[in-house]
Every structure is written in C-alpha cells, then in structure tokens.
C-alpha cells in the first residue's frame, strides 16, 4: 500500500452547496470533480470502481470498511477504474485475500483516482439524500490548502451531469467479437455505451457471437454485421443528450430485429418508444434494490446504478407515442415506484433499468438473458416459417 507523508495526508471533500468534510488523502493526490453519489453495496467495490457507468461521478461508499480484499485481475468490469473520485470511511491497512494482486490504494494511484478517507460517509449520504446529488470536488496534497472560496468556485464551474453525453468517453474505439459458447444460435450486436464484461460473458454463454461495436456506428454499419439481435448496454450520462442513439434504436425497431437493453439501454428504449426521461433526486446505486416483475408478481433483489429514469405510465399497457404499438411497464421499484423495465407487446423488444449481469451480485434477475435468447429463437422461427410460405 502507498505510504502517506506528513505533507500530503490532508484532504477535503467539498459539495456544491458549500458543505465540507475534512479527512485523509486516499489514492492519487490532486483535485477532481464530478457528481457526488452514494453506493450502498456491502461488497463488490472493485466491480463498482470499474463500472463505466460511474464515469463523471465521485462515489461515496456507504459500507464503512473498503479495501479488505485488495484488487485482483479477475473481477474488473472493464480495463480501468472509471469513477472521477472515491470517498470511503475506513480503508483497510492490509490486504487479506489469496486472489489479491495489489492493494486498492495502489490501484487508485496507478489509475490516477483522487480519493478521500477518514470522513463520516453516513453524514455525506444523509446530506445527498436530503438535498439530492450535486457537483463536488476532492482536494488533496497541495490542493487541499487552496482557499475555500477557490475550491467552491472550481466546483461550481465544473460540468453538471444533466445534458452530458459521456458515451464517447467510455465506448470502445474499434469493434471486437467474443465467440459463442456451446451451441451457437446467432450473433448479437452490442452497442458499447459503457458495457461491462459480465454482460458480454452472459450473452456469449447463451450461444451468441457477441459483436461489440462503437457507439459511433451507423445503422447501415450495424446491419453489415448481420446481427440476429441488438443489445444496448449500460453507460454514463444523460439519456436526453443521446438523440443519435435514439434514432439508431428506432431504425433497429423498425427493422424488426429483437432488442434487449440494460440501464442506459432501457432509458434509450423508453425515448425510442416516445416516452421521456428525467433525473432522479439521488438515484439508485447498490445491490439491494427490491423490484417487482409486474406480470409474475415476483419480487427480485437487484443491482442498480442509475441517476435517470423513464417517464412511462404504470398500469395498463399504453400506445407507444412513437408508433411502435402497445408497451407495458414490466418492472417497478418497490421503494419509490420508479419504472424499472419496459416490454413492447407488438415488436420483439424489452429492457430493464437494473443489472441482471450483477457482479458481485445479486443474481435474481439473471434469467433475463435466457428470456432474450428465447425471444431471438422465437423470432428466427417466425422468420423461417414466413420464408417457407
């Protein structure tokens, strides 16, 4: 673990409203800005840090002890840490896991992530719950000594999450393919808006050749991959700032290709169907969110990471404002009645706001990948039957 010197141990977390929390430097030294959010997972900090959906955000861990198991080369959800900053209460001073290859502190330094430790993360969480998520900054080392007014001014000059399109920051620059495992049933074009490794592995395990494509792809280029289906991934930013991806998805739906979307992909399906999106006061981030499947009445404990949601009517199916037939809200958050899933009844398309690929868990919703596989097989059967007539 990186050792502190007396000269650079001080750090401060400053919220946009002027609230300040003084602690110790953790990870890289310097300054960083982002939207302060809290994550309630008791485990899986490495998966959280490497989730591209957290790009542009300073993550506050509500679990008090972080770093106990260090980091390893098996659990990351992407090639690097994506959070803008990291806030913990009590970082572990030792690493206690046989799989560990480094300490979390060392990894934060390697990836240039400015963090802070030794503050009351419960107090920060309560502030964000009461006032809503807001811009923030972490200042450590020499930057911790900047005048308070200057620190606050820097934060208030930084970008807000609303209106930001961050897909280009996290998406792959070049397409690549993960071959199907077992019996191949077809290929799926995955629009990388910040996709996680677990998602790709689960799709491959269902018999898909997984063609991961950049977020800049055109509809014609996407069709050239000859997909059996299309998938839009999770990702950071405001869905209201992704008009081009909405237009791409509408072309996919008109083509009749089966579609599955997760998280950001759910928000984009909502927009493609003609519904709006809006920003939640403090979002859903953690691995303990109760969601009900409206059709079955079954409650699932689910993993979340989103600050925006789809504004679609609960209850009976409604006509898609964009002309894609009937649409039902398939899943609802039991904490606040936020829309957690959409199911198009007249075209082969569905999506969920939460993460069925969840790592480190829970796995209550993993069956949705099977549902996607079944939908693709059913569409192939219909196409074959139609061509034979």
C-alpha positions in Angstrom: 0.0 0.0 0.0 1.2 3.5 -0.8 2.5 5.3 2.2 1.5 8.8 3.1 3.9 11.5 4.2 3.0 14.2 6.7 3.0 16.8 4.0 0.2 15.3 1.8 -2.1 13.4 4.1 -4.8 16.1 4.4 -7.8 16.0 2.0 -11.2 17.7 1.8 -14.5 16.8 0.1 -16.5 19.9 -0.8 -20.1 19.7 -2.0 -21.6 22.2 -4.4 -23.7 23.7 -1.6 -20.6 24.5 0.4 -20.7 21.6 2.8 -17.2 20.4 3.7 -15.7 17.2 5.1 -12.1 17.0 6.1 -10.2 13.7 6.0 -7.1 12.0 4.8 -5.8 11.6 1.2 -6.5 8.3 -0.4 -5.2 7.1 -3.7 -3.7 9.7 -6.1 -3.1 13.3 -4.9 -4.5 16.4 -6.5 -8.0 17.6 -7.3 -11.0 16.0 -9.0 -14.6 17.0 -9.8 -17.8 15.1 -10.5 -21.3 14.4 -9.4 -21.3 13.1 -5.8 -23.4 9.9 -5.5 -23.6 7.2 -2.9 -23.4 3.4 -3.5 -24.9 1.1 -0.9 -23.3 -2.2 -1.8 -21.6 -4.1 1.1 -19.4 -6.0 -1.3 -18.0 -5.6 -4.9 -16.1 -2.3 -4.6 -13.8 -3.4 -7.4 -16.7 -4.0 -9.7 -18.2 -0.6 -8.7 -15.0 1.2 -9.5 -14.5 -0.4 -12.9 -18.1 0.1 -14.0 -18.0 2.6 -16.9 -21.5 3.9 -15.8 -19.8 5.7 -12.9 -17.7 7.9 -15.3 -18.0 11.5 -14.2 -19.1 10.7 -10.7 -17.5 10.8 -7.2 -18.6 7.7 -5.5 -19.3 7.6 -1.7 -19.3 4.1 -0.3 -21.8 3.7 2.5 -20.1 0.4 3.7 -17.6 1.5 6.3 -14.7 -0.8 5.5 -13.3 -0.8 2.0 -10.2 -2.5 0.5 -10.1 -5.5 2.8 -9.7 -8.0 -0.1 -7.5 -5.7 -2.3 -7.8 -5.9 -6.0 -7.3 -8.7 -8.5 -7.1 -9.3 -12.2 -10.3 -11.4 -12.4 -13.1 -9.1 -11.1 -12.8 -5.8 -13.0 -15.8 -5.0 -15.2 -13.6 -3.1 -17.6 -10.0 -2.2 -18.3 -9.7 0.6 -15.8 -11.2 2.5 -12.9 -13.8 4.9 -14.2 -15.0 6.9 -11.1 -14.0 10.5 -11.0 -13.2 10.3 -7.3 -13.6 7.9 -4.4 -14.9 8.5 -0.8 -14.5 5.9 2.0 -14.6 5.9 5.7 -12.1 3.3 6.8 -9.7 1.9 4.2 -8.1 -1.4 5.1 -4.5 -1.1 6.0 -3.8 -4.7 5.0 -4.9 -6.9 2.1 -6.5 -10.3 3.2 -7.3 -12.4 0.2 -5.4 -15.0 -1.7 -6.7 -13.7 -5.0 -5.3 -10.2 -4.5 -2.6 -8.9 -6.7 -2.4 -5.3 -5.3 -4.0 -3.1 -2.7 -6.9 -0.9 -3.6 -4.9 2.2 -2.6 -2.1 1.2 -5.1 -4.7 0.7 -7.8 -6.2 4.1 -7.2 -2.8 5.7 -7.5 -2.0 3.7 -10.7 -5.2 4.8 -12.4 -4.9 8.4 -11.1 -8.0 8.4 -9.0 -8.1 11.1 -6.3 -9.9 9.9 -3.1 -10.5 10.8 0.5 -10.8 8.6 3.6 -11.5 9.1 7.3 -14.7 11.0 7.0 -18.2 10.2 8.1 -19.7 8.7 4.9 -23.1 8.3 6.7 -23.2 12.1 7.1 -22.4 12.6 3.5 -25.0 10.1 2.4 -27.7 11.8 4.5 -26.8 15.1 3.0 -27.1 13.8 -0.5 -30.4 12.1 0.3 -31.8 15.3 1.8 -30.5 17.7 -0.8 -30.1 15.5 -3.8 -26.9 14.5 -5.6 -24.8 17.5 -6.6 -21.4 18.5 -8.0 -18.5 18.0 -5.7 -14.7 18.1 -5.6 -12.0 16.3 -3.7 -8.8 18.2 -2.9 -5.7 16.6 -1.5 -2.0 17.2 -1.2 -1.2 20.8 -2.1 -4.7 21.3 -3.5 -6.2 20.8 0.0 -4.6 24.1 1.0 -6.4 26.2 -1.7 -8.6 28.9 -0.2 -12.1 27.5 0.5 -13.7 30.1 -1.8 -11.5 29.0 -4.7 -12.3 25.3 -4.1 -16.0 26.0 -4.2 -15.7 28.2 -7.3 -13.9 25.4 -9.1 -16.7 23.0 -8.3 -19.5 25.4 -9.4 -17.6 25.9 -12.7 -17.5 22.2 -13.4 -19.9 20.3 -15.6 -23.3 19.1 -14.4 -24.4 15.6 -15.3 -27.6 16.8 -16.9 -27.1 17.3 -20.6 -23.8 15.3 -20.7 -23.3 12.7 -23.4 -20.4 10.5 -22.0 -20.8 7.6 -24.3 -17.8 8.6 -26.4 -15.6 8.7 -23.3 -16.3 5.0 -22.3 -17.1 3.2 -25.6 -14.7 1.0 -27.5 -12.9 2.7 -30.4 -12.9 -0.5 -32.5 -15.3 -3.4 -32.9 -14.3 -6.8 -31.5 -16.0 -10.2 -31.2 -16.4 -12.7 -28.4 -17.3 -16.1 -29.8 -20.4 -18.0 -28.6 -20.0 -20.7 -26.0 -21.6 -24.1 -26.7 -24.3 -24.3 -29.4 -24.3 -21.1 -31.5 -27.8 -19.6 -32.1 -26.7 -16.4 -33.8 -25.0 -13.1 -33.3 -25.8 -10.1 -31.2 -24.6 -6.5 -32.0 -23.8 -4.9 -28.6 -23.7 -1.1 -28.8 -21.0 -0.3 -26.3 -22.2 2.7 -24.2 -20.1 1.6 -21.3 -20.7 -2.2 -21.3 -19.5 -4.4 -18.5 -17.5 -7.6 -19.0 -20.2 -9.7 -17.2 -22.8 -8.7 -19.8 -20.7 -9.9 -22.6 -19.9 -13.1 -20.9 -23.5 -13.9 -20.2 -24.5 -13.2 -23.8 -21.7 -15.4 -25.0 -22.8 -18.2 -22.6 -26.3 -18.1 -24.3 -24.9 -19.1 -27.6 -24.4 -15.7 -29.2 -21.4 -14.5 -31.1 -21.0 -11.1 -29.3 -20.1 -8.3 -31.7 -19.2 -5.3 -29.6 -19.4 -2.1 -31.7 -18.5 1.5 -31.0 -21.2 4.0 -30.1 -20.4 5.9 -33.3 -21.7 3.1 -35.5 -24.3 4.0 -38.1 -27.4 1.9 -38.8 -26.0 0.7 -42.2 -22.7 -0.3 -40.5 -24.7 -2.2 -37.8 -26.7 -4.1 -40.4 -23.5 -5.0 -42.1 -22.6 -7.2 -39.1 -25.7 -9.3 -39.9 -27.0 -9.4 -36.4 -29.6 -11.8 -35.2 -30.4 -9.3 -32.4 -29.2 -6.0 -31.0 -28.3 -5.0 -27.4 -27.8 -1.6 -25.9 -25.6 -1.6 -22.8 -25.4 0.4 -19.6 -23.5 3.6 -19.6 -23.0 7.0 -18.0 -24.6 10.4 -18.8 -27.9 11.9 -19.6 -30.2 9.8 -21.9 -31.7 13.1 -23.0 -28.4 14.0 -24.6 -28.2 10.9 -26.8 -30.6 11.7 -29.7 -28.4 9.9 -32.3 -28.6 6.7 -30.3 -32.3 7.0 -30.0 -32.6 7.4 -33.8 -30.3 4.4 -34.3 -32.6 2.3 -32.0 -35.7 3.4 -33.8 -34.2 2.1 -37.0 -33.4 -1.2 -35.3 -37.0 -1.5 -34.1 -38.5 -0.7 -37.5 -36.2 -3.4 -39.0 -37.8 -5.9 -36.7 -34.6 -7.0 -35.0 -35.0 -8.4 -31.5 -33.8 -5.9 -28.9 -32.7 -6.0 -25.3 -31.4 -3.0 -23.3 -30.0 -2.7 -19.8 -29.8 0.5 -17.7 -28.9 3.3 -20.2 -30.2 0.9 -22.8 -33.6 0.9 -21.0 -33.7 4.7 -21.0 -32.9 4.8 -24.7 -35.6 2.3 -25.4 -38.0 4.5 -23.5 -37.1 7.5 -25.6 -37.2 5.5 -28.8 -40.7 4.4 -28.0 -41.7 8.0 -27.4 -41.5 8.4 -23.6 -39.5 11.0 -21.8 -36.7 10.6 -19.2 -36.0 12.6 -16.0 -33.3 12.9 -13.4 -33.9 11.2 -10.0 -33.1 13.2 -6.8 -30.3 10.9 -5.7 -30.7 7.8 -8.0 -30.4 4.1 -7.3 -26.9 2.7 -6.7 -26.3 -0.5 -4.8 -27.1 -4.2 -4.8 -30.2 -4.4 -2.6 -33.0 -2.7 -4.6 -36.4 -4.5 -4.5 -38.1 -4.7 -7.9 -41.4 -6.4 -8.7 -42.0 -8.2 -12.0 -45.5 -6.9 -12.7 -46.5 -10.0 -14.8 -45.5 -12.6 -12.3 -45.7 -10.6 -9.1 -42.3 -11.9 -8.1 -40.0 -9.6 -6.2 -36.3 -9.6 -7.1 -33.4 -8.1 -5.2 -31.5 -6.3 -7.8 -28.3 -4.3 -8.5 -28.6 -0.7 -9.7 -26.5 2.2 -10.9 -28.6 5.0 -12.5 -29.5 8.6 -11.9 -32.1 8.9 -14.6 -35.4 7.1 -15.2 -38.1 6.6 -17.9 -41.3 8.6 -17.6 -43.8 5.9 -18.7 -47.3 5.3 -17.2 -47.7 2.4 -14.8 -50.7 0.1 -15.0 -52.4 -1.0 -18.2 -50.4 -1.1 -21.5 -50.3 2.1 -23.5 -49.8 3.0 -27.1 -46.2 4.0 -27.9 -46.1 7.7 -28.6 -43.6 7.0 -31.4 -45.9 4.4 -33.1 -44.4 1.1 -32.1 -47.6 -0.4 -30.7 -48.6 -1.3 -27.2 -46.0 -1.0 -24.4 -46.2 -2.1 -20.8 -44.1 -1.2 -17.8 -42.8 -4.6 -16.9 -40.9 -3.9 -13.6 -41.4 -1.4 -10.9 -39.1 -0.3 -8.0 -40.9 -1.1 -4.7 -39.1 1.7 -2.9 -40.4 4.6 -5.0 -42.4 3.2 -7.9 -39.8 4.2 -10.5 -40.1 2.4 -13.8 -37.6 -0.5 -13.9 -38.5 -2.2 -17.1 -40.3 -1.9 -20.4 -41.9 -4.6 -22.6 -43.0 -3.9 -26.2 -46.0 -6.1 -27.0 -46.1 -5.7 -30.7 -42.4 -5.8 -31.6 -39.6 -8.0 -30.1 -38.1 -5.5 -27.7 -37.7 -5.3 -23.9 -35.4 -3.7 -21.4 -34.7 -3.3 -17.7 -33.3 -0.4 -15.7 -31.3 -2.6 -13.3 -28.4 -5.0 -13.8 -29.2 -8.7 -14.3 -25.5 -9.3 -15.0 -24.7 -8.0 -11.5 -21.3 -8.6 -10.1 -20.7 -9.2 -7.2 -24.4 -9.9 -7.1 -27.3 -10.5 -6.6 -28.3 -12.8 -9.4 -32.1 -12.9 -9.0 -32.5 -11.4 -12.5 -30.0 -13.4 -14.5 -33.0 -15.2 -16.2 -33.5 -12.1 -18.4 -30.6 -13.3 -20.6 -32.5 -16.5 -21.1 -35.6 -14.5 -21.9 -33.6 -12.6 -24.6 -32.3 -15.9 -26.0 -35.8 -17.3 -26.2 -37.1 -14.1 -27.9 -34.3 -14.4 -30.5 -35.1 -18.1 -31.2 -38.8 -17.3 -31.5 -38.1 -14.5 -34.0 -35.8 -16.8 -36.0 -38.6 -19.4 -36.1 -41.2 -16.9 -37.3 -38.8 -15.7 -40.0 -38.1 -19.2 -41.2 -41.8 -20.0 -41.2 -42.6 -16.8 -43.1 -39.9 -17.5 -45.7 -41.1 -21.1 -46.3 -44.6 -20.0 -47.3 
